[in-house]
């Protein structure tokens, strides 16, 4: 990914998401396809009450989720470092973040139906996706703070 997308990940701090009395909901996007990552990031950031950060490498995702106090994780299945299922398993095993909602967005969803079923994953959107549908799922899984 370009340095600009990676730099956004490294520069986002928890304090960046606090505005007045309310806190923006932090959405971490695990996506290594730069055009999709930028589209998702910009669309989520354009929604009131959200701050999105892109992490293009699966190995960095869990640390980033903890660092920015993420409220929602959007994951691609096929990523470098750790794949989406490995990340999902680590999230569900971690007592501090195990209840965080996870939304899969993947072109390979049909190919991995067995893995999705085994983990009882039902929050998945197939690529190509309708951006309005995706944003609706983001709002349903992680409603914005009323004060944002």
RANOR-V346657 format. One record per residue. N is the residue number from 0. RES is the residue in three letters. SS is DSSP state (H for helix, E for strand, L for the rest). PHI is phi in degrees with one decimal (NA if undefined). PSI is psi in radians with two decimals (* if undefined). Layout:
BEGIN
n=N res=RES ss=SS phi=PHI psi=PSI
n=N res=RES ss=SS phi=PHI psi=PSI
END
This chain:
BEGIN
n=0 res=UNK ss=L phi=NA psi=2.76
n=1 res=UNK ss=L phi=-65.1 psi=2.70
n=2 res=UNK ss=H phi=-59.4 psi=-0.55
n=3 res=UNK ss=H phi=-63.2 psi=-0.72
n=4 res=UNK ss=H phi=-69.6 psi=-0.77
n=5 res=UNK ss=H phi=-64.9 psi=-0.69
n=6 res=UNK ss=H phi=-62.1 psi=-0.61
n=7 res=UNK ss=H phi=-60.3 psi=-0.73
n=8 res=UNK ss=H phi=-60.6 psi=-0.78
n=9 res=UNK ss=H phi=-76.2 psi=-0.40
n=10 res=UNK ss=H phi=-95.9 psi=-0.22
n=11 res=UNK ss=L phi=-73.7 psi=2.22
n=12 res=UNK ss=L phi=-118.9 psi=2.77
n=13 res=UNK ss=H phi=-54.7 psi=-0.73
n=14 res=UNK ss=H phi=-63.7 psi=-0.41
n=15 res=UNK ss=H phi=-66.4 psi=-0.34
n=16 res=UNK ss=H phi=-99.5 psi=-0.01
n=17 res=UNK ss=E phi=-100.7 psi=2.11
n=18 res=UNK ss=E phi=-127.5 psi=1.91
n=19 res=UNK ss=L phi=62.6 psi=-2.17
n=20 res=UNK ss=L phi=-86.3 psi=-0.30
n=21 res=UNK ss=E phi=-109.6 psi=2.84
n=22 res=UNK ss=E phi=-121.0 psi=2.29
n=23 res=UNK ss=L phi=-66.0 psi=2.55
n=24 res=UNK ss=E phi=-75.4 psi=2.29
n=25 res=UNK ss=E phi=-97.5 psi=2.17
n=26 res=UNK ss=E phi=-114.3 psi=2.07
n=27 res=UNK ss=E phi=-96.4 psi=2.25
n=28 res=UNK ss=E phi=-111.1 psi=1.99
n=29 res=UNK ss=E phi=-93.9 psi=1.68
n=30 res=UNK ss=L phi=-150.5 psi=2.18
n=31 res=UNK ss=L phi=-97.9 psi=-0.12
n=32 res=UNK ss=L phi=-86.9 psi=1.85
n=33 res=UNK ss=H phi=-55.0 psi=-0.82
n=34 res=UNK ss=H phi=-60.7 psi=-0.68
n=35 res=UNK ss=H phi=-70.2 psi=-0.72
n=36 res=UNK ss=H phi=-59.0 psi=-0.79
n=37 res=UNK ss=H phi=-66.9 psi=-0.75
n=38 res=UNK ss=H phi=-58.3 psi=-0.86
n=39 res=UNK ss=H phi=-62.9 psi=-0.84
n=40 res=UNK ss=H phi=-57.7 psi=-0.86
n=41 res=UNK ss=H phi=-66.1 psi=-0.69
n=42 res=UNK ss=H phi=-64.8 psi=-0.77
n=43 res=UNK ss=H phi=-66.5 psi=-0.76
n=44 res=UNK ss=H phi=-64.2 psi=-0.50
n=45 res=UNK ss=H phi=-74.4 psi=-0.31
n=46 res=UNK ss=L phi=-76.9 psi=2.33
n=47 res=UNK ss=L phi=-62.9 psi=2.36
n=48 res=UNK ss=L phi=90.3 psi=0.14
n=49 res=UNK ss=E phi=-126.9 psi=2.61
n=50 res=UNK ss=E phi=-132.8 psi=2.10
n=51 res=UNK ss=E phi=-105.6 psi=2.57
n=52 res=UNK ss=E phi=-135.7 psi=2.38
n=53 res=UNK ss=E phi=-100.4 psi=2.36
n=54 res=UNK ss=E phi=-126.9 psi=1.93
n=55 res=UNK ss=L phi=-82.0 psi=-0.13
n=56 res=UNK ss=E phi=-122.8 psi=2.14
n=57 res=UNK ss=H phi=-57.6 psi=-0.55
n=58 res=UNK ss=H phi=-66.3 psi=-0.41
n=59 res=UNK ss=H phi=-93.2 psi=-0.15
n=60 res=UNK ss=H phi=-65.0 psi=-0.85
n=61 res=UNK ss=H phi=-61.4 psi=-0.77
n=62 res=UNK ss=H phi=-61.4 psi=-0.71
n=63 res=UNK ss=H phi=-66.8 psi=-0.75
n=64 res=UNK ss=H phi=-55.2 psi=-0.77
n=65 res=UNK ss=H phi=-70.8 psi=-0.74
n=66 res=UNK ss=H phi=-61.4 psi=-0.73
n=67 res=UNK ss=L phi=-99.1 psi=0.09
n=68 res=UNK ss=L phi=55.0 psi=0.98
n=69 res=UNK ss=L phi=-62.3 psi=2.54
n=70 res=UNK ss=L phi=-102.6 psi=-0.38
n=71 res=UNK ss=E phi=-151.3 psi=2.49
n=72 res=UNK ss=E phi=-119.8 psi=2.17
n=73 res=UNK ss=E phi=-105.8 psi=2.17
n=74 res=UNK ss=E phi=-125.7 psi=2.41
n=75 res=UNK ss=L phi=-88.2 psi=2.67
n=76 res=UNK ss=L phi=-77.0 psi=-0.83
n=77 res=UNK ss=L phi=-97.3 psi=1.83
n=78 res=UNK ss=L phi=-137.8 psi=2.74
n=79 res=UNK ss=E phi=-75.0 psi=2.81
n=80 res=UNK ss=L phi=85.0 psi=-1.59
n=81 res=UNK ss=L phi=-119.4 psi=2.48
n=82 res=UNK ss=L phi=-81.5 psi=3.00
n=83 res=UNK ss=H phi=-57.6 psi=-0.65
n=84 res=UNK ss=H phi=-69.2 psi=-0.69
n=85 res=UNK ss=H phi=-63.3 psi=-0.71
n=86 res=UNK ss=H phi=-65.6 psi=-0.81
n=87 res=UNK ss=H phi=-56.0 psi=-0.81
n=88 res=UNK ss=H phi=-61.0 psi=-0.73
n=89 res=UNK ss=H phi=-64.8 psi=-0.70
n=90 res=UNK ss=H phi=-61.7 psi=-0.82
n=91 res=UNK ss=H phi=-69.7 psi=-0.37
n=92 res=UNK ss=H phi=-87.7 psi=-0.23
n=93 res=UNK ss=L phi=-93.4 psi=2.02
n=94 res=UNK ss=L phi=-60.1 psi=-0.46
n=95 res=UNK ss=L phi=-78.7 psi=-0.42
n=96 res=UNK ss=L phi=-128.7 psi=0.13
n=97 res=UNK ss=L phi=-61.9 psi=-0.42
n=98 res=UNK ss=L phi=-94.0 psi=0.00
n=99 res=UNK ss=L phi=-65.8 psi=2.30
n=100 res=UNK ss=E phi=-66.5 psi=2.53
n=101 res=UNK ss=E phi=-128.1 psi=2.23
n=102 res=UNK ss=E phi=-115.2 psi=2.10
n=103 res=UNK ss=E phi=-88.1 psi=2.39
n=104 res=UNK ss=E phi=-129.8 psi=1.94
n=105 res=UNK ss=E phi=-152.5 psi=2.53
n=106 res=UNK ss=L phi=-79.4 psi=-0.25
n=107 res=UNK ss=L phi=-102.9 psi=0.31
n=108 res=UNK ss=L phi=-56.6 psi=-0.79
n=109 res=UNK ss=H phi=-63.4 psi=-0.63
n=110 res=UNK ss=H phi=-65.9 psi=-0.45
n=111 res=UNK ss=H phi=-114.5 psi=0.48
n=112 res=UNK ss=H phi=-55.5 psi=-0.68
n=113 res=UNK ss=H phi=-63.4 psi=-0.78
n=114 res=UNK ss=H phi=-65.4 psi=-0.70
n=115 res=UNK ss=H phi=-64.1 psi=-0.78
n=116 res=UNK ss=H phi=-65.2 psi=-0.73
n=117 res=UNK ss=H phi=-57.9 psi=-0.63
n=118 res=UNK ss=L phi=-94.2 psi=0.02
n=119 res=UNK ss=L phi=56.5 psi=0.74
n=120 res=UNK ss=L phi=-88.2 psi=2.10
n=121 res=UNK ss=L phi=-118.3 psi=-0.21
n=122 res=UNK ss=L phi=-89.8 psi=1.53
n=123 res=UNK ss=E phi=-142.9 psi=2.43
n=124 res=UNK ss=E phi=-123.6 psi=2.28
n=125 res=UNK ss=E phi=-85.5 psi=2.46
n=126 res=UNK ss=L phi=-83.1 psi=2.50
n=127 res=UNK ss=L phi=-68.7 psi=2.63
n=128 res=UNK ss=L phi=-124.6 psi=2.79
n=129 res=UNK ss=L phi=-87.2 psi=2.14
n=130 res=UNK ss=H phi=-60.1 psi=-0.65
n=131 res=UNK ss=H phi=-65.1 psi=-0.66
n=132 res=UNK ss=H phi=-64.2 psi=-0.76
n=133 res=UNK ss=H phi=-62.7 psi=-0.79
n=134 res=UNK ss=H phi=-65.8 psi=-0.58
n=135 res=UNK ss=H phi=-63.1 psi=-0.70
n=136 res=UNK ss=H phi=-66.7 psi=-0.68
n=137 res=UNK ss=H phi=-59.6 psi=-0.84
n=138 res=UNK ss=H phi=-64.5 psi=-0.63
n=139 res=UNK ss=H phi=-71.0 psi=-0.73
n=140 res=UNK ss=H phi=-77.4 psi=-0.47
n=141 res=UNK ss=L phi=-147.2 psi=1.34
n=142 res=UNK ss=L phi=-60.3 psi=2.49
n=143 res=UNK ss=L phi=-67.2 psi=2.69
n=144 res=UNK ss=L phi=-64.2 psi=2.34
n=145 res=UNK ss=L phi=-58.9 psi=-0.47
n=146 res=UNK ss=L phi=-85.8 psi=-0.07
n=147 res=UNK ss=L phi=-78.9 psi=*
END
